[in-house]
Each structure stands twice: as C-alpha cells, then as structure tokens.
Amino acid sequence: MLKSKTFVKKTRSGGVMKIVREHYLRDDIWCGSEICTECKQESAVLQRDPSIESNLCSYPHYVIPDTNVVLHQIDVLEDPVIQNVIILQTVLQEVRHRSAPVYKRLKDIIHEQEKHFYTFTNEHHRETFIEREPGESANDRNDRAIRVAAKWYSQHLKKAESEVDALKVVLLTNDHGNKQKAEESNLLVYRCEEYIKSLIGNPELVDCLALSNDDKHDITSGKVLFPEHLPLSRIQAGIKSGTFIQGTFRASRDNYLEATVFIQGEGEDSTEVLIQGLQNLNRAVYQDVVAVQLLPRNEWVAPSSVVLQDEGAAKDDNEGDKEVEDEEKALRISAAEAARKPTGKVVGIIKRNWRPFCGMLNISQIKESTRHLFTPADRRIPRIRIETRQSAMLAGQRIIVAIDGWPKHSRYPNGHFVRSLGNAGEKETEQAVLLLEHDVPHQAFSQAVLSFLPKLPWAITPEDMVRREDLRHLTVCSVDPPGCTDIDDALHCRELDNGNLEVGVHIADVSHFIRPCNAMDKEAANRGTTVYLCGKRIDMVPELLSSNLCSLRSNVERLAFSCIWEMNHKAEIIKTRFTKSVINSKASLTYAEAQMRIDDTTKNDDTTKSLRGLNKLAKVLKRQRIEKGALTLSSLEVRFHIDSETHDPIDLQTKELMETNSMVEEFMLLANISVAQKIYDEFPDCAMLRKHPAPPPSNYDILLKAAKSKDVEIHTDTAKALADSLDVARVDGFPYFNTLLRILATRCMMQAVYFCSGMDSDFHHYGLASPIYTHFTSPIRRYADIIVHRLLAVAIGADNTYPDLMDKQKQSALSANLNYRHKMSQYAQRASVAFHTQLFFKSRGILNEEGFVLFVRKNAIIVLIPKFGLEGTVFFDSKDKATPKLVFDEEGPTLKVEQHTFHIFDMVKVTISLDASNIQHQKIRMSLIEPVIAGVSVPAPDVEPQVKKPKLAH
C-alpha cells in the first residue's frame, strides 16, 4: 500500500517547488513476540514468559512507554530489571528529534539482547499507521498513534492466549490527557511512577525516577527565591534588539556566588560578563547557554578574591537565607576597591547542558528523612536535592545523580539517584569518577563497531601488494616508551649511491582498516583520542587494531603510510614523496635501548647504523628549528613505579629525556609539516591542520616579573626573541633557574587546536615556528591523523574521497569535537596523576623535600617539588589559629610574612602529606619548614611516616 502527501515549498530564489512524499505501508511487519504464531518471523525479541513482577500487573505483560517516559525516565529503562519493552517507531523518532543523548542511550539499550527491547515500526504497518486529522497537533497525533499501536498489540496477542495465559500490554504515560483517552479505549495504562513503585523486590528503582512536575512542587518552599525565567520568544526578541546577550555560563570553582558568562565573538572579540549573587545567577548551571542582561554601569563590580564554598549542613530552603546574605555582603565589600568589569544577571535559559554528575550524599540531619543533598565532585556544580530510601547504604559511596529541574521556589536543583560507583577512595571507583567527570567515552566497543574488524587470521593479500610499495627490505625500527604496545611510527635511514641519505617515517595505515562513515569510524570520531591514565589506557580503536594489526611491531609484516625524503648531510630536503607501503620492522626498541645502541661503539649492525644516521640528522634539524624561533619549553612529567601485586604506586620519579626522545620527535615534526603542506596544496578549503596561536602580551606578565626579580631580561616580541632570551637566561649559583623559567614560560602559552583550512586564515604554529602544521604520525591514538591520512591518500591517488571529507563545515565541526576530546583527555590524565600521587603519599606518610616558589599569592606561595614533579600550596592564613602579618606586593610579586619576604624561584623546604579530611576532595598538603618564620608552625603529622619496601616494579 502507498500513501502520498503533496505540498509546495518556496525555494531560496523565490520560486515554488512541488514536493511529493510517498509513505509505504506493509502488512508483514513482525510483532517481535515469541508467543505469536501469526507473524512469520525468523526470530523474536520479546520473551514468551516476561518475568517482571508487579503488584499492579500480576499477569505476564509487555510494556509500551510513550515519548515523555523515555525522555525523562531513561535511567529507569536502563536498569537490568526492566525487560520486554516495545519501543514504537513514533516514540523513537520523537526522541531522536528532541534529545540526541537520550536517543543514543535508547539505541544502546535496544542493542542489548538480554534487555529484550523490540522496535516496532508502527508508522509503516498497515493496521497501526494513522494520518493527522484536521486541526490536530503533531503531538496529539503522535499520542493517538501510540494508543492505536498499543490497542493493536493487545488484540494481536489475544489470538495467542490459548498458548500463554493472558499476556497483556501495559502503556506507560505521565500525560493526564493521554492516560484518560487510553482508559476510554480500554487499554491497560499507568503512570510511570505508580508502575515502578508496584514492582516487587526492586524498591531501589524508585530512587532512579526523575521527578514529575507535581513532585517538584512538593519539595520546594512556598517562598519565591529566584526571578522567573523569561520565555524563549522574549529572549530571542531581546537578543535581536540587543537588550540581552547570549553566552555560556561558567561557574567559579572557588566561589559559589560568582560566575562569568562567556560571549563568543568574532576572532579576538570574545568577552565575559561577570555575574554575582544568588538571584543574579538565577538557577543557571555550569555550561548552560543563557541570556544575560547587563546591569547599569554604576552597579558593575569586580571579581572577588574571597573563597566561598557552599558546604553547610543540609538545610531547608529558607534556613540558609541569612548565611547567603552575609556572604553576598562580604563579596561586595571585597570587590569594592578593585577594577570593575561588565556585570549582569541571568534572565533566561536558552539551552540546558545538564549531564549525570558524580559526587557524594550529604545525609539529612532529620531522622527517617528521604530527602538529602548531594554534593558533586565538580565544585562548579550546585548541590542537588534528591529523594532516596537508600541513604544509609549510599553513605561514603561515590554515586551518580541527574538533575530533573530547578523551580524558582527551591534553593537547590531537584534530581534523582542514578547508580552507585563504589566506595569513595577505592582505585576502581575513583577511576570511574575521573572518566565520567571528564566526559571520556570508556564503554566497551559495541558489536556494531566490532563487526567491522577484519576476520582472523589476517594477512596481507596480493591485492594489497599491487597497490603498495614493498619496503620490507629496509632496515626499519621503532623507538617508543617502555611497555608501549600501540606502536604508530617507525623510522629508517640509509645512504644512497649519490652520497645523499634516504630517511623514511612509516606510520601505521589505520585508515586501511577504518573505512569512512561506518560504525567503527563514527565511534573513533566521537572518542577523538586514546586516553592514557596511570596503569590504564582507554583506546580510541579496538585492541585488535591498536595493539596488533596496526601496531608496527618487529618481525611482522604491516601496512604503513610512508613519508620518504632524500636529504643531504646538512639535513636539507632534496626530494619528498608519500606512498602506501608494506614494511617489516627489524626492531622494537625503547628510548633507552636505542640510546645504548647509538652510544655503544662496538655495535655496527644495520639497525644501529640507521639509528646513528637518524640521530645525527635530528640534531641538525633541531638546531635549524631553534634558529627559526622554535621554543624549547619545559614541563615536569612523572612516572610511577607500580607494585606488581597491589598495583599501588611505590615510587614516583620525573621522566628523564634522552637524545633518542628528541630524535624521534624531530622526524615526527618534519613528517607532520611535510604532510600539512601537501594536503593544503591539494585541498586548500578542507585540509585538517593544527595551529598554535601566539599568546597575548598580558600572558607573559608573570614570566617577565619572575625574570626581573633575578635581574634577567626576557624578550617576548616574537617566538624567536623569547627562545633566544631563554637560551641565555642564567643565574650564577642557581643551575635550576633556566628550567624553572621554561616551566613558567610553558604556562604562558595558548592551547594548540585543530581547524579546517577553509574556515581560518591564520595557520601559524607559534611554538614550532612553522607556517603550517598538522598531525599525521599517530593515527592509532588520534582521529585527526586518520582524517589527514585520508586526505593524503586522495592527494596521491591511493584512495577515493567521500562527501564529508570535502565538506569544510563538517570538518570544522569535527575539529571542534577533537579539540574538546583532546582537552578533556589532558585533564583526565592530570587528574589520574594527581590521584596516584595521593596514593603514593598515603602509603609513604610524611616527607620533607626541597622545592622552589613558582607563584606568590596574597596569602600563600605555590611550591614546585622537582623530585616528584609536584605542585602544592603553602597557606599562611588559617581559620584555626591567629594569622601571621601578611604584606602582598603585586608588582614583585612578593609576599612578606612577618619578617621574611618570599620571591618567585626562592628555595624552600616543605613537609608533604596527604590531607584526607574531605574524602571527596583529598589533596596534597604542604607546610613550610625552611625558612623558619616566627608564628608559622608546621602542623603535627596525622599519621606516622611509613616507608614501604618496594617490590618488583613494571
């Protein structure tokens, strides 16, 4: 059967286009139930005997949720208890249009075979398709379609009642009108909440229910605490007229009564509006897109230096009013003297960007109460009020909570419990929190993704050899950190007959295995990067590729993408070529092993000769780069030695860099620059490149002050001027000064970002002093490199293009996601290092170490401990005891504490311990030992120092 709809549409040019949409109806769409004998189905999803037990529904039944139940109660639907659910096509399409994250979660549930969720295409079934009636809204039509499908199922399954006793269909809806009409049609229908509460043996599922509008009014006070949010129509009109400004809400970590709204402008024109006070914040949550109204100029204020954490006991909405008023007053007093900034108030929410939040429960002081406050791990998120009957069990656990809404009568947003992650402080629990809080996709790869992996045993075929250059005879080797299994790159160097050198960089040909737009490609594009945590790796691509078929391991044949140069002995490039190839690496070496080969004069095998040739050229390349103005900066990276039994850190050292580290880096940089130029020449509008913007002059203020304090002059006009002045910056008797200066210079830099060449005009990479740059050399762990491989393959005629590759808008959107994923992976990595550092100091007790003052603040100094690559803050004010006399000079900057004055880079001695007083926010505590200052005492240790005997590390 065929239904068709005809309508006319106005085109951009002003013409009229007739459009005919055909809608095909069928009568052979299966119901999906095992009990059905009418449908000629090959396999069934819905079980013959649904096992869910309910007080309301004592009979076997399937469940049909409507759209709003799916959208708001997805946490309940994900629970293993909920099985045998029919998802109608109408519901699936509505969810897809209204919430992409919920749609993805629903699709994941449908793919879980043990959940028995069945998608019924009611919009194409002859007996369940309905047309929209005159005057009927789209929403009412969809509600009617759901009721019609539920009715059809009820009647359809009745025909099989002889085999199974009274298998029924239960419709779940929270819409009063829809429920009433369903009851009039003699359908079994319940509100989601009453059905979930009726389930026998699963009372904890009630905690996962998102609050309905009725419930939200129940748990708020009668007093209006916040201004009403303006409707979207008024907001849009206000933005158009310039009355309101649209921006992204960024809450402060240090002050719960302060935030900024980031206003995206053209290029450098982005600005920030300051928001202060509870009413002006008006229920906005971190990362929400909001509408802001600027206050009159005489009401503008300055950012406060006061630290305010909302950490009082769980109270009713009105009890904290006086406390908040006092803190807001302190805020205004502290900001009165400083420079004022544009200040505004939030008048409406354009888009909520809520996500599930990790944190811990603050148990209510009221006995038997089911209402408690949840404190998120992220200090930028407000506390959330939830209802749970499991508070005793959840105390001391890390849990996940979702926000349902924030009424104007409520001091805090309302939410619901999602699930527990485990006991706070345990390694597995904290790792799960870390991944969730940094939005790192870490779920197991789905069957849809794994289905695109090559079948084993895999081998290079004759067809592959025809299209590739055979380089298996070359002495290729890889040089990587110890324990590396995802080997992206390998190198070779040999002398040519004409006296020149041939140098090759061979990169794993990941794009051969991951084809455009399939499930594996989409998953890799979403993940964006492999995330390296301490003792754990979250792969971007399945392990079969990352650690096996794509990894350029020694003595196995592998597919590669090669960049090969002919160079003279001055490292000048004579010729460059790119080719798909087959290689056979002769050695997989660590940096230390490669260094030993180069240094051992008794070794003269082909691999060692190749390494020496590469090392010699790399030194020339590095010198040339530095002469052009490339920066050599410094940051301390740490390496943990892990106990082989407990997997706890037993030693902590800063990583040592060798010549071979620099050797590999130089050729990776050269390959990236060569490929960047090639793909830009071929595709000037859609090449994926990477740039590093020059920092604004104000970023260098702290560096210039630090250098001036030691009578050293630093020039920051250009990258070359900075590099040259860093090279000659020396202080007699202070050998570590230059390293400290470079560490500080690193903090002044901007973040490097991916971008599409057709959407930007500034390609320059400041740090490398290169006019163009990209990422080509790590496709196993970076998705940007896969795109670059595809562009290069098309450029040399080795592969075909596809529409998305040539679409600069899509490339730009992809770049934005990759930049986000890259940034979050860096934050996750730092958080992992911080957590393992805490574990290390937990087992070692208290240590005394020498360090250097890196920054000076109004009431504290920030100290760097080079031995551990660790930073910590020594505070000179305290709530517990009398604060010593402090004098802060911003020009220095210096801090005078009693009679002693601290400068940047001063050497100090501190005691280091773990402060575990707040289990959710444990931190390393530092206290001053030397210099000894009158009135500043070192606190007594909480635990006796312990030195754990190291076991075999790996």
N, C-alpha and C positions, 0 to 999 in steps of 0.2 A: 504493500500500500504506500501511497505517496501523498503527503500534504505539502502544499506550497504556499508561500507568502510573498506577495509582491508589494514593493513600495518604491518611492522615488527619493533620491538623495541629491542634495546640491553639492556640486564639485567646487574646488578652490577657485577655478577660473570663472565661476558664476553660472556654469551650465547645469543641466539636470540629467541625472543618470538613473535609469530604471534598474532595480535590483530584484532578482527572483531568488528566494531561498527555498530549497527543497528539503523536506523533512521526511525521511523514510521510516515507515512503521513495519514491524515484523510480529509474527506470532510464534516464533521459535526461540524466544529468549528464555533461558532456564531460570527456575526459581532458586536453585542452589541448595535445596534441602535433600538430605539422604532418604527421607520417607516418601518423596514424591515418585509416583510411577507414571505420571502423565508426561513430564518433561523428558525428552530423550537426551539426557545429559550424560556426558562421558565421565564426569567426576563431580562430586558435591562438596560444598564447604560447610554448610550448616548441619550440625550433628542430628542424628536420629533421636537421641535422648539428651536434651540440654540439661546440664547438671546444676545450674544455678538455683538456689533455694530461697524462696521469698514468702513472708507472711501474707502479703497481698495476693501473690500469684502462686498458689500451691500446686499448680499444674505445670507440665513442661511447656516452655514458651521461648519464642524468639523476641528480640527487642528491635524496634524501629525508632531511632532518635530523630527529632526534627533538627533544622539547621542551628537554631539557637542553643540547643542542648549540646551539639557537637562543638560549637564555637566557645561556649563558656565552661563546659564540663569535660574538656579533653583529658584533663588529669585523671578523672574518674574512668573514662573509657580506656585509658592506657593500662589500668590496673589488671593484673592477670585474672582476677575473679570475673571480670566482665567478658563473656564469650557469647558466641552465636548471635551476632548483631547484623542486621540488614542495613546497609548504607545505600540509600536511594540516590540515583543519578542527580535528581533535583537538589538534594542536600549537598552532594559532592561539588556540584557546580557553584552553588551559592557560597559554600565555604571557600572555594578556590578564589572567588571574586572578592571576598570580604577579609580574608586573613591568610596570607601565604605561609606563615609559620605553622598555623593550625592545620592547614591543608597538607603540608609536608608530614606532620606528625600523624595525621589520619591515614595518609598513604602508607606510612611505615607500619601502622597497626594492621592495615588490610593485608600487607605482605607477610605478616607473621602467621604462619599456618596454624600454630597452636591456639590462636585467638578466635579463629572461625568467624571472621568478619567477611561478609559477602556483599559485593557491589551489584545492585540490581538496576539495570538500565531501563527504568520505568518510562523515560521520555521517548523511547523508541519501541515500547511494547504496545501492540495494537489495543489491548484492553485497559492499559493504565495511562496512556497519553491523553492529556486534556488540552483544549485550546483556551486561551484567555478570553473571558467574556467581556462584552462592552461595559465600560465603567469600572471594571475590576482592576485593582492594583496588582503589580507584579508580585508583591509579597503575598497578597491574598490568593492569587492564582497558584503560587508555589505551595502554600499551606494546603490548598484544596488537592493539589497533585499528590502530596504526601498522604493525605487521608484516603484518596482513591487507591493509591498503591497498597496502603495498609488493609483496606477493605478487600482488595483483590487477593492479597496473601491469605487473609482469614478464610475466604471462600475456597481458594485453591487448595489449602492444606486440609480443609474439611473432607475433601474427597479421599484423603489417605487415612482418615480416622479409624478405619477398620483395623489398620496395622498398628497404629500408635494411639493411645488414649488421648483424645482432646488436646493435641498440640496447637497452641494458640499463638497469636501475635499481639505484643503489647507496644502501644505507641507512647513515647515519652515526649512531653512538651511542657514548657513553662508559660506558654501563651494561653491566657484565660479564654480568649475567643476561640482559638483553635481547639482547645480541650472541650469546650462546650459543644462545638459543631461535631467533633468526633464522637462525643457521647450520644448526640442526637442521631448519629449514623450507626449506633450500637457497636461502636468499636471499644476495645479494651484500652483505656487511656489513663495515664497517671502523670503527675508532676514528677520531674526527675528526682527531686529531693525526697518525696514520700516513697518512691520506689527504692532508692538506695538505702533509706532508713529501714525498709522492710526486709533487707537481705539478712538471712540467718547466718550467724557465725562470722560476719565481716563488719563489726561495728566501726573499725578504724577507717573504713571507706568514707564514712560521713565527714571526717575531717578534710577530705580532699574536695568536697563540694565547694564550688565558687558561690559566693553569696548572691542571692537574688536581690532585686531592688527592695522587696519587703523586709528582708533580713537586714539590709544596710541601714534602714531607718530604726530598726530595733535597738542597735548597739551604739547609737550616737546620742549625744546630749541634745537637749532642746535648744540650747543657745547657738546662734549662728556665729561661727568663729572666723569664717572666711568670706570674702566678697563672692557673689555669683559669677560664674564664668559666662562670658558673652557668647551668644550663638554664633556659629560659623559664618552665617550670612553677614552679620555685623562686623565680624573680624575681617572678612575678605574686603568689605567696603572700606573699612578703616585703613587696611594696608594699602589699598588702591589710592586713597586720598592722602596718605602719609601721616594719618593720626596714630596708627600703630606700626610697629616694626616686627617682622618675623625673624626668629632666631632659634638657636639650640641652647637649651637650659643646661648649665654646667654648675652643679652644686659644689660647694667647698668641702674638702676633706676635714679641714680644721675648725670650721665654724658653721654650725647647722642653721644659723640665722642669716647666712650670706651666700650669694651665688652670683654668677655672671651669665649673661645671655650673649652668645656668640652670633654676630650678624655677618653672614657671608657676603663679601663684596667682590668687586672685580679686581683680580690680581692682588695688589698690596692694600686694597681699600677695606679689608675686613676690620670690624670694630667690635667692641664689647660694651655692654650696658651692665652696670652694677645693680644688683637687687639686694636690699637689706630689710630684714624684719619679716616676721611670720606672715602677716597679712599681704605684704607685697610679693612674697614668694608664692602665695596663693595656690598651694597644693600641686605645684609643678614638681616633677621627679626628674632626676638626672637623665639627660639625653632626650627629654621630651622636646618636641617642636612647639614653641609657644608664641603668643602675640604679646608684645610689650608696649606699654605707653610710657613715654618719658615724663618724668616729674618736672615741675618748673625749676629753672636753674638755681634758684635760691634754696631748693630742697636737695640739691645734689650733695653727696657725701663721698668720703674716701674709703678705700678698702681698709678694714680693721685689722690690727695686729693681734687682737685678742683671740685666744684659742678657746672655743666653746664646743663641748661635746654634749649631745643630748643623751645623758647616761643616768638620769634619775631613776628612781624606782617606778615600776609600772603604776600609773595613776589614772584616775578618771579624767575626762577631757577638761573639766573646769579647774581641777586641783592645781595644775601647773601654770595657770594663767599669771599669777603674781611673779613666779620664778622667771617666766619668759619675759615679762615686762621689765624686770630688773636687769636681765641680761641684754635686752634690746637697748636699755638706757646706757649700760656700760659700753655697748657697741658705738653709740652715737658720741659719747664722751671721748672714747679712744680715737675716733676718727676725725674729731673736730679740727685738729691743727694741721693735718696732712693735706696734700694736694687733692682736690675733689675731682671726681670722674662723672661722666654722664650716668645718671641714676634713674631707674624706672620701676614699674610694677607690672606683674603678670596679670593680664586682663582675660586671657582665654587660652585654651589648649587646642592647638591645630592637629597635633598627632601625638598620641601616647607611644612611647617606646619602651614599655614595660617588658621585663623578662623574668623568669624564675630567679629568685635571689637565694644565695647560701648564707647561713648565719646560725644563730643560736636563740633558744627560747628564754625569755625572762619570765620566770614563773610568777603568777599573780600572788600578792600577799593575802588575798581573800581566800579563805579555806573553801574547798569544793568548787571554786570558780572554774569555768571552762574558757573564760576569755583571758588571753595572755598577750604580752607584747613580744614581738620577735625582733631581735637586733641583727641587721645584716652585717656581713663581714666587711662590705664596702661602706666606709664611713660617709660616702656621698648619698647614700640611700636612707630615707627616713625609716624610723621603726614602724613596724606593721602590726596591726591588731588582728589576731586570729582566734578562732574558736577550736579547741581540741579537748578531747577527753583523755588524751594520752600523755598529758604534761609530765607526770611522774616518770614515765618511761623515756620521754624525749629530753629530760634534763641532762645536760652535759653532752648532748649529741649535736653534731652538725646536721641541720635539716634544710630542706628547700621549701620556700614559700612563694606563692604567686599573689600579686595584688589583684583584687577584684574591682575596687573603686575607691574614691576618696570624697565622701559627701562634705558639704560645706559646714555641717554641724560637728564634724569629727576632727580631733587634734591630729590623729594619725590615719593613714590609709587603712582600709579593711582588706583582708586577704584570706587565703586558706592554705593549709598544710598540703604539701605535695608528696614528699617522701623523706626518709632519713638516709643520710650518707654514712653514718657510723659515729663512733666516739671521737670527740674533739681531741686533737693532739696525735692521733694514730696516723702513721705514714700514709696508708692507703686512703684514709678519709681526707686528709689534708691535700693529697694529690688530686683527688676528685674535686674538691672545692676549688683548687687552683685552676684546673682545666675549665670548670663551669664558669668561674668568675671572669676568666679572660676569654670566654667565648671561643674556646678551642674545640673544633669538631673532633671527637675522640671515640665515637661509637664504632663498633666493628663494621667492616665493609659489608654492605648488603649483598644478597645473592644476585641482584640485578647488576651490581658492579663486578662481582667475581665472575659472572658469566662471560665477561669479555676478556678474561685472562687466556693466554694460549694454553692449549692442552699439552700435558706432559706425556711422554718425554718430548722435549722441544729440541729442535736442531735447525741450523741454518740450511736453507734449501738451495738447490741450484738456481732457482728463480731469483733468490736474494743475491747470489754471487754475480749474476748477469748485470744487475743494476748497481753494483758497488765496486769500489776499488779494493783489490786484495792487498792488504798491508800486513798480512800475518808474518811476513818475513822480517819485518822491522823489529829492532830491539826496543820495545815499548815497555815502560814500567809505570806504576802508580806510587805516589807518596802521600800518605794520609796520617791522621792521628791514630794512636794505638786503639785497637778494638773496632775500627771502622769497618762496617760490612756493606754500606751503601756507597760504593766507590764510583763517583761520577766521572772522574777525569784520569787520564794517563798521558805520558809525555814520551817523546823520543828526540834524539839529536844525533845526526851523523854527518860525516864530511862528504862533500860531493867531489866529483872528478875535477871540477873547475876551481877547487880550493875554497869554495863557499861552504856554508853549513845549511843543512836542511833541519828545520825544527818543526815538530808536529805536536799539536794539542788535540787529543782524541777524547771526545765526550760521549757518554752513553746515549745511544739513539732511542730515547724513551718514546719519542713521537711515532716510532715504527709500531709500538705496541698499543699506544693510546691514540685511538683514531678520533677525529673531531665529532663532538656532539653526542657521543654515546654515553651510557650511564657512568662509566669509569672516568671519562673526560669531564663530565659535569661535576662529579664528586671531587676530582682533583682540583678543578677550578674553584670550587667552593672552599676547600681546605686551604688552598693557596700555597702552603708551605709545610714542610716537615717541622715538627716542634721537638727540640731536644731539651729534655729535662734531666736532672741528675739521676742516672740509673734507668732512664726510660726514654723511649723515642716514640712519638706519635707520627706514624708515616702518612705522607700525602698520597702515596700509591700503595697497593697491596704488597705484602712482603715478598711474594714470588717474583715481582719485578724489582723492588728496591734492593733486596739483598741477594738476588740470584740472577735472573735473566738479564737485567740491565746493569748489574754491578760488574765493573771491569776487573774481575778477579784474575789472578795469574794462572797461566797454563790452561785456559779455556778460551774457545773462540767466542767473540762477542761482536755485536753490531755497534758501530760507532758513527759519529758525525765528526769529521776531521777538519781542522784548520791547519794548513801547512804553509810555512814560509820558507823562502830561500833568503838567507841573511849572509852578510859578510861578517868578519870577526869584530867589527865595531858595532854589531847588533843593528845595523841599518837594513831595513827590509827592501829586498830587490824585487821579490815577487810573492804574491799571496794567492792561494787557491783553497776552495772549500769542496769537500767531497763526502758522500756517504761511503762508508768503508766497513771492512771486516778486519779486526785486529786479534792478536793473541798476546796478551801481556806476559812478559817474561819474569816479572817480579812485582809482588805487592809489598811495599816497604812502609815502615813508619818513618817519621821525620828523623828520628834518632838513628835508625838503621841506615837511611840514605846518607846522613851526615858522616857516619862511621866509614862507609864505603868511600866517600869523597876524600876523607882525611887519611885513610889507610893507603900508604904509598906502595904496599906490596900487592894491592889488588889492581889488576888491569884488564878485567873481563869487559865484554861489550856493554853490559848494563852500567858498570862503574864509569867507563869512558863517556857514555851518554850522559850520565849524571854530572860529571865534571864539566862537560861542554855546556850543559844547560846552566849550571851554577855560574860559570864564567860569564856567559851572555846575560844572565839575570842581573849580575852586579852592574854591568854596563847599562842595561835597561833602567835599573833603579836610579842610577846616577843621572841619566838623561831625564827621567821623570822629575826628579827633585830639582834639577836645573831649570825645568819649565815652570816650577812653582808648586809641585805636588806636596801635600802636607804629610809629615810623618808624626802622627799623634800617638797618644798612649792611653790605654785603659787596662786596669788590672783584671785579668781573668783568673778564676780559681779552679783548681782540680781537686776533687775529693777522692781519697782512697777509701774504698768501701769494704767493710767486714764481709768475708765470704759466706758467713753463716747468718748473721742478723741483718745484713745489708744496711747497717747504720754506718755513717761516716766516722772513720777512726783517725783520719789525718786530713789536713787542709793546707794546700800549697798553691802559690801563684804559678801560673803556667810559664815555662821558660820557652822563649822563641829561639830557633836556630837559623842558620843560613838557609837550610832547606825549606823552612817555612816561607822565607822571602822568595826563594827560587820558584816555588810553585805559584805563589801569589803573582809574581811578575808576569809569568806566561798566561795565567788566567786573565789578568788585566789586559794584556796585549790581545788575546783572543776576543775578549768582550768588545774592545774598541774596534778591532778589525771587522767583526760581525755587525756591530752597530752601524758602521759606515756603509757596509754592503746592503743591509736591509733598508736603510734610509734612502740610498741611491735608487733602489728598485721600487720602494713603496714610500714615497715622501709623505703620504697622508695617513698611513695606518701602521707605521713601524712602532713596535713597543720598545721604548727607550727608558733610560733611568737618568735622572738628573739630581744634582746636589746644589740647592740654592746657596748663594753667598749669605752669611749671617748679617743682619742689620748691625750697624756700628755699636748700638747700645748693648748688644750681646757680649762685647769684648770688655765692658767696664770692669768686671771683677778680675779679668786676666791682667789688664793694664795696671790696676791698683796693686795686685799681688807683685807684679814685676817691679813697680815703682818703689814698693816697700823695701826691696833689696837693691835699689839703685841700678836696676836693669831696664833697658829701653826695648820695648816691643812695638813693631810697626804692623798695623792691620789694614793698610790701604788696599792691598791685594793679597792673594794667597801666597804669591812668591815672596812678598815683603814679610809676611808672617813666618813663612818657612825659614827664610834666611835669618830673621832675628831670633827665632827659636834655636837655630843651629849654633849661634854664638852666645846664647844666654848661659852664663856660667857665674857661680859664686864660689870664691876660694873657701876651701874647707867644708863645702856643702855639696858633695858629689850627687846627691839625690835631687838637687834643686831643679835640674833640667827636666827630669822625669815628672816631677810634680807640676811644673809649668805646662808640660804637654798634656797631662791629665786634665788640668784646668782648661786648656785650650779646646780639648775634646768636648767639654761641657758647653762650650760656646757655640758649637756647630748646630746647623739645622738638620732635619731628618731628610735623608735621600729618598726619592719617591719614583715610582713607575708612572709613565704618562704615554699618551698616544701622540705621535709626532704631528698629526694633523690638527691637534687641539691646543698646541702650545708653540711658542716661538723661541723660548729660552731653553736650549738643550744643555747648557754648560754644566760640567761636573766640577764643583769648586774644590773638593778635597783631592781629586786626582789631577786637577789642572788639565782636563781633557775637554775638547769642544763637543764630544759626543760619546755616549757610553750606553751599554745595555748589559743584560745578564744572559749568558749563553752556556756557561760552564757547569751548571748544577741542575739539570732537568729532573733528576730523581727526587730532589727535595724542594724545588721551586717551580711553580706553574708558569711563571713569567718566561722561564727558559724554554719550556715546551712551545709556547707561542712563538718565541724567537726562532726556535728550530724549524717550525712550520713555515715561517716567513722566509727563512734562508733556503729551505728545501724548494720552495716555489721559485725563489730567485735564481737558483742554479738548475732548475728544471728537473729536480729529483722527486717532486711530489706535486699533487694538484691543490689548487686553492679551494676555499669554500666561502659562502657569503659572509659569515660572521668575522672571518679573518680580515676582510677588506672593509668592514663597517667601522668607521672611526668612532661613532657614538658608542657602539658595543665594546670596542677596545678600551675606550675611556672609562666606561662603567666597570669593566673587568679590572682595569688598573686601580680604580678606587677600592675594590674589594681586596685586591692583592696588597695594597698599601695598608689597609686595615688589618688583614690577617698577619702581615709581617710585623706590624707594630705590636699586636696582641701577643704574638709568639715571643717577641723580645721581653715583654713584660712578664709573661708566664715563666720564661727561663730565669729571669732575675728573681721572681718570687720563689722558684724552686731552689735556687742557690741560697736565698735568704732562709728558707725553711731548713735546709740541710745544715746551714751554718748554725742555726739554733739547736739542731740535734747534736751537732759536734760539741757545742759549748755546754749543752745539758749533760753530756757524758764526761766532759773534762772539768766541770766545776768552774772555778775562778782562775783566770790567768792574768798575769801582769805583762804588758807589752809596750814597746816604744812606738810612737806614731807621730804624725805631723798634722798641724792645724790646717785644714783645707778651706774652711769658711768660718767667718766670725759673724755671729748674730747678736741681737740685742741682749739676750740673756743666756747665751750658750756658745760653745765652739763645736764645730763638726770636725772630727778627728779621723784621719785615714791611717789604718794599720797595714803597712806594705806587706808584712809577712803573710797575712791572711787575705789581702785584697778587700779588707772590711772597713766600712764607714760606720761611725756611731756618733751620737750627740752627748756631750757633757753639759748638763744644765747647771746653772748657778743660782736658780731660784727654786724654792720648794714650798709646798703647802704645809709641810710638817714642821719646819724649823725657820728661824729667822734668816731672811735673805741677805747675803753679803752686799756691800755697797757696789753697785754696777754703774759704769760710765761708758756708753757706747758712742764711738765716733764713726759716722757713716763714711767720711772722706777716706779714712785709713785703708780699709776699715779696721778699727781696733776696739777691743773691749777691756776696760780696766776693771779688775776685780780686786777690791781692797787696794793693796799697793802694787799688784802685778798687772802689767799690760800685755794682752795677747795680740799677736800679729798673725797674718796668714803665713803658713810654712814654718811657724815655730815648732820646735821639737818638744814633745810632752811624753810623759809616761802615764799610762792609764791601767786601771783594773777592769777586766772584761768579764761579764757574767750574763746569764740568761734571766730576764725579768719575766716570770710566768704568772704574775699577779692577775693578768687578764688573759684567760685561756684562749680567747678568740683572737686577741691581738698581742701575742707574745713578741718580745723584741729583745735585741741585744742592748744591755745597759753598760755604759762606760762611766767610770768615776775617776777623777784626777788623783794621781799620786805625786807626780813631779811636774811643774814646780809646786812646792808646798805653799798653800795660801792660808793665812790665818782666817778662821771662821768657816773654811770649806773642808769638811771632813769626809773621809772615804767611808761609805756605809758598810756595816758589818756584813759578811757574806751570809747568804741564805742557806748555803749548803757547804759542806766540807769539800775542798778540792779533791778531785779523783783523777788519777791517771790510769787509763785503761790500756792494758798490754795489747799492742797491735797484733792482729792475726794476719794471715796471708791476704794481701790486697789484690784486687783485679780491676 
